[in-house]
Amino acid sequence: MLTLKQIYDDKARVIAGLEKKHFAGAAEAIEEVLRLDAERKAAQQQKDAASAEMNKISKSIGMLMAQGKRGEAEEAKAQTGALKAQIAEFDVKMSEAEEAQTKILLTIPNIPYDIVPEGASAEDNLAVTIGNWPNQPMIDAIAKDGSVALRNWDAETDEKIAEEKLSILNSQLSTKLPHWELAKKYNLIDFDLGVKISGAGFPVYIGQGARLQRALINFFLAEANKAGYTEIMPPTVVNAASGYGTGQLPDKEGQMYHCEVDDLYLIPTAEVPVTNLYRDVIIDEKELPIKNCAYTECFRREAGSYGKDVRGLNRLHEFSKIEIVRIDTPEHSDASHKEMLAHVEGLLQKLELPYRILRLSGGDMSFTAALCYDFEVYSEAQHRWLEVSSTSNFDTYQANRLKCRYRRAEDKKVTLCHTLNGSALALPRIVAALLENNQTPEGIRIPKALQPFFGDEFIR
């Protein structure tokens, strides 16, 4: 949630930031927040004046009684009673203005950092890194339609060699089976059985498929542990306060599974319970940065999702994910974000998957993020990019909702923390890419780093 200080300090920047996120009615919403704050302040001033007058009159009552001026004392008592009633009215006005203000603030997204690209959708995201490409010197990027763009070469011979290798690569890509066919071929995942038990989007992992899931979970947790993250095993259901704390509510209420009888929500990500560990907490600066990780199942309704892009593991209602979460000081959060990005990139490098990193545009960022990078792996069978991680810095936005603060060592001042999180990693599309990109005549090749966790070099 934006702070009033942010708005008062630079209202124009806040409105411009909201417009960059394509938040409709940004100026009107901010003006309404300020109007309600002025209303609350006016009621506060009236209350303070009435309280001061009541205290003054109350002190005179005893003196009047001592002087035998009983009539004047009774009149003074009546005045204090009237003032007390006025104070109660001012309290109601203050409370109503504050509640209305908070209600509006909860619907206003975070403002993006200046380096966030302009844009309305994913088409405007900025690719900042491409890694693990076969024949990488000859390939600049692979577009969403599967076409491959070549770099500009100085020598005609280099371009000719590049085109020849590109022809071979495209030929290889065209023979790759999609992961849903591989899952059936090797009896790894049963999508139909999942429909029978729960519905579409709830796959059943079998045999080597289940072992691959477990291997990835253990690999990701082991890597997080080596990077200094403390493992947390949180609940997978949370109360509404937790959803509001990290910003899933009210923004994503329709996308969350809601247990109405108990008013509890199935988590869409471990970000929610792990970050909420620090709700209403004041942390000593010496304890920062806090680095936690958690493996959980995640649940998303994905209402309105359909078509070929959601086939197989591409979009599920339940999936496994390892989340990394940091609580940090404003001064160090940028360094923390970069460390998190390096950690996620290292995982993809060790899994030997072609990947790219995108800095998201204002229109494609989440409601709560100030800066977000997406990691995507390339699917050689589907000829498209698959998102596997979003790694975000939320600045003080979540911390203000959570009242997550720290006490500075220098002056003991209590101020808001910065919160950050990222997927490290989400499993479904990683599994899809591993299956599709590692097809060989001997079976599905398991990356070397994953073999100790899987227990074999191939899925056969």
C-alpha positions as CSV (number, residue, x, y, z in Angstrom):
1,M,0.0,0.0,0.0
2,L,1.3,3.4,-0.9
3,T,2.2,5.6,2.1
4,L,0.7,9.1,2.5
5,K,4.2,10.4,2.7
6,Q,4.9,9.1,-0.8
7,I,1.8,10.9,-2.1
8,Y,2.5,14.2,-0.2
9,D,6.2,14.2,-1.1
10,D,5.7,13.9,-4.9
11,K,2.1,13.6,-5.9
12,A,3.0,14.1,-9.6
13,R,5.5,11.2,-9.6
14,V,2.9,8.9,-7.9
15,I,0.3,9.7,-10.5
16,A,2.8,9.3,-13.4
17,G,3.8,5.9,-11.9
18,L,0.3,4.7,-11.7
19,E,-0.4,5.8,-15.3
20,K,2.8,3.8,-16.3
21,K,1.1,0.8,-14.8
22,H,-2.1,1.7,-16.8
23,F,-4.1,2.2,-13.6
24,A,-7.3,3.9,-14.7
25,G,-8.4,7.0,-12.8
26,A,-5.0,7.5,-11.1
27,A,-5.3,11.2,-10.6
28,E,-8.9,11.0,-9.3
29,A,-8.0,8.2,-6.9
30,I,-5.0,10.1,-5.4
31,E,-7.1,13.3,-5.1
32,E,-9.8,11.3,-3.2
33,V,-7.2,9.9,-0.9
34,L,-5.9,13.4,-0.1
35,R,-9.4,14.8,0.3
36,L,-10.3,12.1,2.9
37,D,-7.0,12.8,4.6
38,A,-7.9,16.5,4.9
39,E,-11.3,15.5,6.2
40,R,-9.6,13.2,8.8
41,K,-7.2,16.0,9.8
42,A,-10.0,18.5,10.2
43,A,-11.9,16.2,12.5
44,Q,-8.7,15.6,14.4
45,Q,-8.2,19.3,14.9
46,Q,-11.8,19.8,16.0
47,K,-11.4,16.9,18.4
48,D,-8.2,18.3,19.9
49,A,-9.8,21.7,20.4
50,A,-12.8,20.2,22.1
51,S,-10.6,18.0,24.3
52,A,-8.5,20.9,25.3
53,E,-11.7,23.0,26.2
54,M,-13.2,20.0,28.1
55,N,-10.0,19.6,30.1
56,K,-10.0,23.3,30.9
57,I,-13.6,23.3,32.1
58,S,-13.1,20.0,34.0
59,K,-10.3,21.6,36.0
60,S,-12.6,24.5,37.0
61,I,-15.4,22.4,38.4
62,G,-13.6,21.4,41.6
63,M,-12.6,25.1,42.1
64,L,-16.2,26.3,41.6
65,M,-17.5,23.7,44.1
66,A,-14.9,24.7,46.6
67,Q,-16.0,28.3,46.2
68,G,-19.7,27.3,46.8
69,K,-20.6,28.2,43.2
70,R,-22.7,25.0,42.8
71,G,-24.8,26.4,40.0
72,E,-21.8,27.4,37.9
73,A,-20.2,24.0,38.6
74,E,-23.3,22.2,37.4
75,E,-23.3,24.3,34.2
76,A,-19.6,23.5,33.7
77,K,-20.5,19.8,34.0
78,A,-23.2,20.1,31.4
79,Q,-20.7,21.8,29.1
80,T,-18.2,18.9,29.5
81,G,-20.9,16.5,28.7
82,A,-21.8,18.3,25.5
83,L,-18.1,18.5,24.6
84,K,-17.7,14.7,25.3
85,A,-20.5,14.0,22.8
86,Q,-18.9,16.2,20.2
87,I,-15.5,14.4,20.7
88,A,-17.3,11.1,20.1
89,E,-18.8,12.5,16.9
90,F,-15.3,13.7,15.8
91,D,-13.9,10.2,16.5
92,V,-16.6,8.7,14.2
93,K,-15.8,11.2,11.5
94,M,-12.0,10.4,11.8
95,S,-12.7,6.7,11.7
96,E,-15.0,6.9,8.7
97,A,-12.6,9.0,6.7
98,E,-9.6,6.7,7.6
99,E,-11.5,3.6,6.6
100,A,-12.7,5.1,3.3
101,Q,-9.1,6.2,2.6
102,T,-7.7,2.8,3.4
103,K,-10.3,1.2,1.2
104,I,-9.2,3.3,-1.8
105,L,-5.5,2.8,-1.0
106,L,-5.9,-1.0,-1.1
107,T,-7.2,-0.7,-4.7
108,I,-4.2,1.4,-5.8
109,P,-1.2,-0.6,-7.1
110,N,2.4,0.0,-6.3
111,I,4.3,2.6,-8.5
112,P,7.1,1.2,-10.7
113,Y,10.8,2.2,-10.5
114,D,12.1,4.6,-13.2
115,I,13.9,1.7,-15.0
116,V,10.7,-0.1,-15.7
117,P,9.9,0.0,-19.4
118,E,6.9,1.8,-20.7
119,G,4.3,-0.5,-22.2
120,A,0.8,-1.9,-21.9
121,S,1.5,-5.7,-22.1
122,A,4.0,-8.5,-22.3
123,E,4.8,-7.4,-25.9
124,D,6.6,-4.4,-24.4
125,N,8.8,-6.3,-21.9
126,L,12.6,-5.8,-22.3
127,A,14.9,-8.8,-22.8
128,V,18.0,-8.2,-20.8
129,T,19.7,-11.6,-20.9
130,I,19.7,-14.7,-23.1
131,G,21.6,-17.7,-21.9
132,N,22.4,-21.4,-22.5
133,W,21.7,-21.3,-26.2
134,P,23.0,-24.0,-28.5
135,N,25.2,-22.3,-31.1
136,Q,24.7,-19.2,-29.1
137,P,27.1,-16.9,-31.1
138,M,24.9,-17.3,-34.1
139,I,21.5,-16.8,-32.4
140,D,20.2,-13.5,-31.2
141,A,16.7,-14.6,-30.1
142,I,13.8,-16.9,-30.8
143,A,10.5,-15.2,-31.2
144,K,7.1,-16.4,-29.9
145,D,6.3,-17.9,-33.3
146,G,9.4,-20.0,-33.2
147,S,11.4,-18.0,-35.7
148,V,15.0,-17.5,-35.0
149,A,16.7,-14.2,-35.5
150,L,20.4,-14.1,-36.5
151,R,22.9,-11.5,-35.4
152,N,24.4,-9.2,-38.0
153,W,27.7,-10.7,-39.2
154,D,30.5,-8.9,-40.8
155,A,31.7,-11.7,-43.0
156,E,29.6,-13.5,-45.5
157,T,31.2,-16.8,-44.6
158,D,30.2,-16.4,-41.0
159,E,26.6,-15.7,-42.1
160,K,26.6,-18.7,-44.4
161,I,27.8,-21.0,-41.6
162,A,25.3,-19.5,-39.2
163,E,22.4,-20.1,-41.7
164,E,23.5,-23.7,-42.2
165,K,23.6,-24.4,-38.4
166,L,20.3,-22.6,-38.1
167,S,18.7,-24.9,-40.7
168,I,20.0,-27.9,-38.7
169,L,18.6,-26.4,-35.5
170,N,15.2,-25.7,-36.9
171,S,15.1,-29.3,-38.3
172,Q,15.8,-30.6,-34.9
173,L,13.2,-28.4,-33.3
174,S,10.5,-29.7,-35.7
175,T,11.0,-33.3,-34.6
176,K,10.7,-32.7,-30.9
177,L,7.6,-34.2,-29.1
178,P,5.7,-31.9,-26.8
179,H,5.8,-32.8,-23.1
180,W,2.2,-34.1,-22.9
181,E,3.1,-36.8,-25.5
182,L,6.4,-37.6,-23.7
183,A,4.5,-37.9,-20.4
184,K,2.3,-40.6,-22.0
185,K,5.1,-42.3,-23.8
186,Y,7.2,-42.7,-20.6
187,N,4.2,-43.0,-18.3
188,L,5.2,-39.9,-16.3
189,I,2.0,-37.9,-15.9
190,D,-1.6,-38.8,-16.2
191,F,-3.7,-35.8,-17.0
192,D,-6.9,-37.7,-17.6
193,L,-6.7,-39.4,-14.1
194,G,-6.3,-35.9,-12.6
195,V,-9.5,-34.8,-14.3
196,K,-11.3,-37.8,-12.9
197,I,-10.1,-37.1,-9.3
198,S,-10.2,-33.3,-9.2
199,G,-10.7,-31.7,-12.6
200,A,-8.6,-30.2,-15.4
201,G,-5.4,-28.6,-14.2
202,F,-4.7,-31.2,-11.5
203,P,-2.2,-33.7,-13.0
204,V,-1.2,-37.0,-11.4
205,Y,2.6,-37.6,-11.4
206,I,3.5,-41.3,-11.7
207,G,6.7,-43.3,-11.2
208,Q,9.6,-41.5,-12.8
209,G,7.5,-38.4,-13.2
210,A,6.9,-38.3,-9.5
211,R,10.6,-38.9,-8.9
212,L,11.5,-36.0,-11.2
213,Q,9.2,-33.7,-9.3
214,R,10.8,-34.8,-6.0
215,A,14.3,-34.4,-7.5
216,L,13.7,-30.9,-8.6
217,I,12.1,-29.9,-5.2
218,N,15.1,-31.3,-3.4
219,F,17.6,-29.8,-5.8
220,F,16.1,-26.3,-5.6
221,L,15.9,-26.5,-1.8
222,A,19.5,-27.7,-1.6
223,E,20.6,-24.8,-3.8
224,A,18.7,-22.3,-1.7
225,N,20.2,-23.7,1.5
226,K,23.7,-23.3,0.0
227,A,22.8,-19.7,-0.8
228,G,22.0,-19.0,2.8
229,Y,18.2,-19.2,2.8
230,T,16.5,-20.6,5.9
231,E,13.9,-23.2,4.9
232,I,10.3,-22.6,6.1
233,M,7.4,-25.1,6.0
234,P,4.4,-22.8,6.2
235,P,0.6,-23.5,6.1
236,T,-0.9,-23.7,2.6
237,V,-4.1,-21.9,3.8
238,V,-4.1,-18.4,5.1
239,N,-6.6,-15.9,6.5
240,A,-7.8,-12.8,4.8
241,A,-5.4,-10.6,6.7
242,S,-2.5,-12.4,5.2
243,G,-3.9,-12.0,1.7
244,Y,-4.3,-8.3,2.3
245,G,-0.9,-8.1,3.8
246,T,0.9,-9.2,0.6
247,G,-1.6,-7.7,-1.8
248,Q,-3.3,-10.7,-3.2
249,L,-6.5,-9.3,-1.7
250,P,-8.5,-7.5,-2.9
251,D,-6.7,-7.5,-6.3
252,K,-6.6,-11.3,-7.0
253,E,-9.6,-12.4,-4.9
254,G,-11.3,-14.0,-7.9
255,Q,-8.2,-16.0,-8.7
256,M,-7.8,-17.6,-5.3
257,Y,-9.6,-20.7,-4.0
258,H,-11.7,-19.6,-1.0
259,C,-12.9,-21.9,1.8
260,E,-16.0,-19.9,2.6
261,V,-17.1,-21.6,5.8
262,D,-13.8,-20.9,7.5
263,D,-13.0,-17.8,5.5
264,L,-9.6,-19.1,4.6
265,Y,-7.7,-19.0,1.2
266,L,-5.5,-21.6,-0.5
267,I,-2.2,-19.9,-1.2
268,P,-1.3,-19.0,-4.8
269,T,2.4,-18.9,-3.7
270,A,4.5,-19.4,-0.6
271,E,5.2,-15.6,-0.7
272,V,1.9,-15.1,1.2
273,P,2.5,-17.1,4.4
274,V,6.3,-16.6,4.5
275,T,6.1,-12.8,4.1
276,N,3.3,-12.6,6.6
277,L,5.6,-14.1,9.3
278,Y,6.7,-10.5,9.7
279,R,3.3,-8.9,9.8
280,D,3.2,-6.4,12.8
281,V,6.8,-7.1,13.6
282,I,9.6,-4.7,14.3
283,I,13.0,-6.2,13.3
284,D,16.4,-5.1,14.6
285,E,18.5,-3.8,11.7
286,K,21.3,-6.3,12.5
287,E,19.0,-9.2,11.6
288,L,18.6,-7.9,8.1
289,P,18.5,-9.1,5.4
290,I,16.2,-12.0,6.3
291,K,16.4,-14.8,3.7
292,N,13.8,-17.5,3.7
293,C,12.8,-20.2,1.3
294,A,9.8,-22.5,1.2
295,Y,8.5,-25.4,-0.9
296,T,4.7,-25.5,-1.1
297,E,1.9,-26.6,-3.3
298,C,0.3,-23.5,-4.9
299,F,-3.3,-23.1,-6.0
300,R,-4.7,-20.8,-8.7
301,R,-8.1,-20.8,-10.2
302,E,-6.8,-19.4,-13.5
303,A,-10.3,-18.3,-14.5
304,G,-10.7,-17.5,-18.1
305,S,-7.5,-19.5,-19.2
306,Y,-8.1,-21.7,-22.2
307,G,-6.6,-22.7,-25.6
308,K,-3.4,-24.4,-26.8
309,D,-1.2,-22.3,-24.5
310,V,-2.6,-23.9,-21.4
311,R,-2.2,-27.5,-22.6
312,G,-0.4,-30.1,-20.5
313,L,1.7,-28.5,-17.7
314,N,1.6,-25.0,-19.2
315,R,-1.1,-23.7,-16.8
316,L,-2.3,-25.6,-13.8
317,H,-4.6,-25.1,-10.9
318,E,-2.2,-26.9,-8.5
319,F,1.5,-27.0,-8.8
320,S,4.7,-27.2,-6.8
321,K,7.0,-24.2,-6.3
322,I,10.0,-23.2,-4.3
323,E,9.8,-19.5,-3.3
324,I,12.6,-17.3,-2.0
325,V,11.6,-14.3,0.2
326,R,13.8,-11.5,1.6
327,I,13.1,-8.7,4.1
328,D,15.7,-5.9,3.8
329,T,16.5,-2.3,4.4
330,P,15.8,0.2,1.6
331,E,19.5,0.9,1.2
332,H,20.3,-2.8,0.5
333,S,17.2,-4.1,-1.3
334,D,18.6,-3.4,-4.8
335,A,21.7,-5.5,-4.0
336,S,19.4,-8.2,-2.5
337,H,17.3,-8.2,-5.7
338,K,20.4,-8.7,-7.9
339,E,21.5,-11.6,-5.7
340,M,18.1,-13.2,-6.1
341,L,18.3,-12.8,-9.9
342,A,21.8,-14.3,-9.9
343,H,20.5,-17.3,-7.8
344,V,17.6,-18.0,-10.1
345,E,19.8,-17.6,-13.2
346,G,22.3,-20.1,-11.7
347,L,19.5,-22.7,-11.3
348,L,18.6,-22.5,-15.0
349,Q,22.3,-22.6,-16.0
350,K,22.8,-25.8,-13.9
351,L,19.7,-27.3,-15.5
352,E,21.2,-26.5,-18.9
353,L,18.0,-24.9,-20.1
354,P,17.9,-22.1,-22.7
355,Y,16.5,-19.1,-21.0
356,R,16.0,-15.4,-21.1
357,I,15.4,-12.7,-18.5
358,L,12.9,-10.0,-19.1
359,R,12.4,-6.7,-17.3
360,L,8.6,-6.3,-17.3
361,S,6.9,-3.2,-18.6
362,G,4.6,-1.2,-16.5
363,G,1.5,-2.7,-18.0
364,D,2.6,-6.3,-17.5
365,M,3.9,-6.0,-13.9
366,S,2.0,-7.4,-10.9
367,F,-0.2,-5.1,-8.8
368,T,2.3,-5.0,-5.9
369,A,5.7,-4.9,-7.6
370,A,7.9,-1.9,-8.1
371,L,10.4,-3.8,-10.3
372,C,10.0,-7.3,-11.7
373,Y,12.1,-9.6,-13.8
374,D,10.6,-12.7,-15.4
375,F,12.7,-15.8,-16.3
376,E,11.5,-17.8,-19.3
377,V,12.8,-21.1,-20.7
378,Y,12.5,-22.1,-24.3
379,S,10.3,-25.0,-25.2
380,E,11.9,-26.7,-28.2
381,A,8.7,-28.7,-29.0
382,Q,6.2,-25.9,-28.6
383,H,8.6,-23.3,-30.1
384,R,7.8,-20.7,-27.5
385,W,8.9,-19.2,-24.2
386,L,7.6,-20.5,-20.9
387,E,7.7,-18.3,-17.8
388,V,9.2,-20.1,-14.8
389,S,9.9,-17.3,-12.3
390,S,9.0,-13.8,-11.4
391,T,11.5,-12.1,-9.1
392,S,10.3,-8.8,-7.7
393,N,11.2,-5.9,-5.4
394,F,8.1,-4.5,-3.7
395,D,9.8,-1.5,-2.1
396,T,7.7,-0.5,1.0
397,Y,4.4,-1.4,-0.6
398,Q,3.8,-4.8,1.1
399,A,5.6,-3.7,4.3
400,N,3.2,-0.8,4.7
401,R,0.3,-3.2,4.5
402,L,2.0,-5.7,6.8
403,K,3.3,-3.0,9.2
404,C,6.7,-4.8,8.8
405,R,9.3,-2.4,10.1
406,Y,12.8,-2.4,11.4
407,R,14.7,-0.4,14.0
408,R,17.7,1.4,12.6
409,A,21.0,0.8,14.5
410,E,22.2,4.3,13.9
411,D,19.3,6.3,15.5
412,K,16.8,3.7,16.7
413,K,14.2,5.1,14.4
414,V,11.5,2.6,13.3
415,T,10.9,2.6,9.6
416,L,9.3,0.4,6.9
417,C,11.3,-2.5,5.5
418,H,11.5,-3.5,1.8
419,T,10.2,-6.9,0.8
420,L,11.3,-9.1,-2.1
421,N,10.5,-12.5,-3.5
422,G,11.0,-14.8,-6.4
423,S,10.2,-18.3,-7.7
424,A,13.3,-20.5,-7.4
425,L,11.7,-22.3,-9.2
426,A,8.1,-23.2,-10.3
427,L,8.1,-26.8,-11.4
428,P,5.5,-27.4,-14.2
429,R,7.1,-25.5,-17.0
430,I,10.6,-26.5,-15.9
431,V,9.5,-30.1,-16.2
432,A,7.9,-29.4,-19.6
433,A,11.2,-27.8,-20.9
434,L,13.4,-30.6,-19.4
435,L,11.3,-33.3,-21.1
436,E,11.1,-31.5,-24.5
437,N,14.6,-30.2,-24.7
438,N,16.4,-33.4,-23.6
439,Q,14.9,-36.0,-25.9
440,T,17.5,-38.6,-27.1
441,P,17.3,-42.1,-28.6
442,E,18.3,-43.4,-25.2
443,G,15.4,-41.5,-23.4
444,I,15.1,-38.2,-21.7
445,R,18.5,-37.0,-20.6
446,I,18.7,-35.7,-17.0
447,P,21.0,-32.7,-16.5
448,K,24.2,-33.5,-14.6
449,A,23.4,-31.3,-11.7
450,L,20.0,-33.0,-11.2
451,Q,21.3,-36.6,-11.5
452,P,22.3,-37.1,-7.9
453,F,18.7,-36.1,-6.8
454,F,17.0,-38.2,-9.6
455,G,19.2,-41.2,-9.2
456,D,19.8,-41.8,-13.0
457,E,21.1,-40.2,-16.1
458,F,18.0,-40.9,-18.2
459,I,14.2,-41.3,-18.0
460,R,13.7,-44.5,-20.0
